Amino acid sequence: MSKDATSGNGMDSKARAKSRPGFFSDRRGSTAMEFAMLAIPFALLVFAILESCISFAGQEVMANITDDVARQLRTGQLQKSNVTESSIKQLICGRLEIMVAKNCPGLLVDLREYPSFADAATASFKIVDGDIVLMQGTNSMNFTVSPGLAESINMLRVFYKWPVMTDFLAKSMANLKDGNTLHFASVTWQNEPFDDN
């Protein structure tokens, strides 16, 4: 009886070993493994989409603010006598802070008068070693805030160094120093015939 029981147990263990699947054919936990493999790329994709959307919204907000400030200059609400670099930056930053850090670090403003629209059309900028360089034709210029009087032709250019937070996007999007990308808005107009103060 003891021999039969032993041989029976030996047969049972061999049968159990044969019926148990091998490591590679065991399907238990496959859903957890698939989720683990897909979770990181999915999270990166979600963060990239969110950051792109926020960046685009920030660009649109800045463009709207630039248009509004240009309208105030064009109609004479803001005039040369009371416009400084600090006041223009404060006016823009006060509305831009909804999208960016307090005091708008990385905000640059250029406002100047041109003798004609043809001259204004030659204004450009380029990025050299991660810095913004203003150009007039082939000559570089410094940033300035110097609006014209009534009926003068003016151009307002607003630059913001937008920080890129998602690391792998920084390699493809960032074109400035410190991993920032450039947001830019520009308006060219002729002032209305308002009374100069």
Protein Blocks (a to p, Z undefined) as FASTA:
>chain_A
ZZmmmmmmmmmmmmmmmmpccfklpmghklmmmmmmmmmmmmmmmmmmmmmmmmmmmmmm
mmmmmmmmmmmmmnomacfklgcfklmmmmmmmmmmmmmcehiihiacdddddfbfklmm
mgccddeehiacddehjaccddddddddehiacddddddddddfblklmmmmpccehhia
cddddddddddfdddZZ
